[in-house]
Amino acid sequence: RLLALMPGRGRTAEARQRSAPKIFRDVDDLQDTDALEGYVASSACVLIFLTRGYFLSPACLREARAAVQANKPLIIVHEADTTKGGGPL
C-alpha cells in the first residue's frame, strides 16, 4: 500500500521527467552573464554554495543581490572543507 502512495508511482518515465523540477547551474547553463538576473528572476529559489571566495566574485554578488531583490527563497550551503575552497563562517 505504501508504494501506491509514492509520488510518480504508476506514471511513465516520460511523465515523471516532464514533472521533474528544472535545475539551472550557472557553471553549466549560463551562456551570457548579462542574463544572470533574468535567470534568477525565473527561478523558484536560489541555492548559494558558500565558499571562501563567494563574496569576492562580482558575478556571485550579482546573483545574491538579484535573489534578494526578487525576494527569492535562499538555500545556503556552506563548504567548510578548506581543501575544497571552504572556510570558517
N, C-alpha and C positions, 0 to 999 in steps of 0.2 A: 504494500500500500504506500509506503514511503516514497518509492521510486515514481509512482504516479503523480506525486505532488511536486516533484522537482521541475524547476523551470526548464523549458526546452524539450522535455521528455516527450517523445512521440512526434516531434517535428522533424522535417527533413534537414539534412545538413545545410542545404541552401537557405532554408527559412531561418535556421539558427544564425547563419552568417549575416543575413540581412538585418537581423535584430541586434547583432552584437555592437557594442559601442565602438565608435571610430576613435582611434588614438593617434594624435599628431605628435611627432617628436621633432623638435626644431632641428636637431643634428641630422636627421634623415630626410625630413619633408620640407623644410623651409628653403625655397628656391630663391626668394627675393626678400632681403631683410627689410625692405620698405613695407612689406606686407605683414610684418610681425604683429602689429596692433590689431589688424583685421583678423588674424588667426586667433588671437587671444579673445577678441570680441565674440567670435563664433564658437568658442569653447564653452562647455558646461562648467568646467572647473579647470584650475591650473595647478599642476604639480611642479613644485620647485625642488630640485635636487641641490641642496645647500652644501657646497664645498667651500674650501678655504678661499677660493678666488671668485666665488659667485658675484659678490657685490663690487668686484673690481672690473667686471665686464660691462661695457656700455650696453651691449645687447641684452644681457640679463637684467640690468636695471630697467631698461625699456619694457621688458616682459613683465617684471614685477609691478612697475608703475601702471602699465596698461591693465593688468589684472585688478589692481586696487581701484583704479578709476572706473572700471566697468563693474565693480562690485562682484567679482567672480569669487566663488569659494576657493580657498587656497589649501593645498595639501603640501606641507613642508616635510621633506625627508632629509635628515641631517646625516652627512657622511662623516663619521668620527675617525675612520682609519686614515692616518697620515700618509700611509703608503699609496693611498688611492685618492689623494687630493683633499682629504678631510682635515679637520682640526677641531679644537675645542670650541664650545659656544661662547 
